[in-house]
Amino acid sequence: GYTILRDQVSSEECAIYLGACERAVSARIDRFPPENPVCAADCLYTWDPRVLQVLEHRNINSLTKMLLGEYQLFNLSAQVALPESQYGTGMTKEDYETSGEFWHRDFDPAPKGERLQYLWHFLCLVDVGPTNGATWLVPGTNHPDQRTSVRSRGAPTIFPDAVQFEASAGDVVVIDPTMWHEMGHNYTETPRWILFAGFCGIDKPAQRNHWQIAGRDLCLDMNEQVRALFLSTDGPDDGSNSAPLCLPDGWPQ
């Protein structure tokens, strides 16, 4: 259900991507206060086109091609786990730990024998582990079963085999989003930053209409490999997506 690719991105690249993530999330929080301690800002390429280099990464593309076949961009976003001190004033530890998402799957697992349809890559921009909000994962649960939802927290009780990954800045954690997982909580004093690069099969809808959002000029500047990931994206961009879309001021649409 998951693997970790070590030392994939240099510290210099991580610094560039982190700067884009910080600008995007700061703008989103100003306009749309976060509904839980993990805040995301979609379409990160609008904040710094240099983040498109992630979509050219050889190992990311090779693994995605092997597992999905023909694929397209689902989303490229900044994700931050806010520390308790930045998320809620006057919150108790219990308040903080019961906020946010419960155990879930992002999609139902594919029927036995069918190809995987979605693949998530978490590029760690800082060191990530149990203390600062690493995602809880349940290895081996990326297959159909009878549970459709689990309205509870507490990994050792609900899923005794659940683990939280540990990765360094520059590592890429690759996740099958059909396995059971839930957000971790950040008990440190600093935000935990991840660049999310999600992909889906060519016959599945993207989360956003990236071709339209990126705009003609940026799309023409992309190399052929990256442009192909945008060409067929047809996800919602009309407010129907659950996460508000926050773009730089004056960004062409």
Disulfide bonds with the S-S distance in Angstrom:
none
